[in-house]
Amino acid sequence: MYNQKFWNERYTTDEYLYGTESNTFLAENAALLRGPVLSLSEGEGRNAVFLATRGLSVLGVDCSKVGLEKAQSLAKSRGVVIETEVVDLDEFQPKDNHFGSIVSISAHLPSAIRHKLYPLIEKALKPDGIFLLEAYSENQLAKNTGGPKDIDMLMTVGKLRQELPSLKPILAREIEREVSEGKGHTGMASVVQYIARKEA
């Protein structure tokens, strides 16, 4: 399974590596989302739990059993219910025409996996469904504030347009912003922010 051992080891600590508050880009645009929501590479649960507090039903998937156990603990502490599933995104088969929204926050995947997964994401969205992504951009390579050190796993607006051709972009930009998400993501960062809709 892709990087499972790496992430299980990283999440084996009492503290939450990326904090317990949701990603700010997700929070700012949460009103666009409708359920059920699929959250890719959910990790320790901060984004799924946030969406659940807004009354959305959420399935958080991740390769790390340890991360998702912490996600369930966080949900319990906030008085909400989330669904979680340990999956290998290289082999994941989301249900067709099932999700109102799909969220990808810092789900940095090699292009070989994206090229398999992203066509399935397009099919998994209901008509008018929303795909929302924030990821480090290729410009992040020069910074030491988080993210993978492999350009293949970093994003550009161009890559997203090419890899998700059936979705119509609503917002597509690369910006610099201050990120403060636990110890894992801290400091000025170069990110891609992307929101797209599946046309009815």
Buried (B, 14 or more C-beta within 10 A) or exposed (E): EBBBEEBBEBBEEEEBBBBBBBBBBBBEBBEEBBBBBBBBBBBBBBBBBBBBBBEBBBBBBBBBBBBBBBBBBBBEEBEBEBBBEBBEBBEBEBEEEBBBBBBBBBBBBBEEBBEBBBBBBBBBBBEEBBBBBBBBBBBBBEBEBBBBEEEEBBBBBEBBBEBBEEBEBBEBEBEEEEBEBBEBBBEEBBBBBBBBBBEE
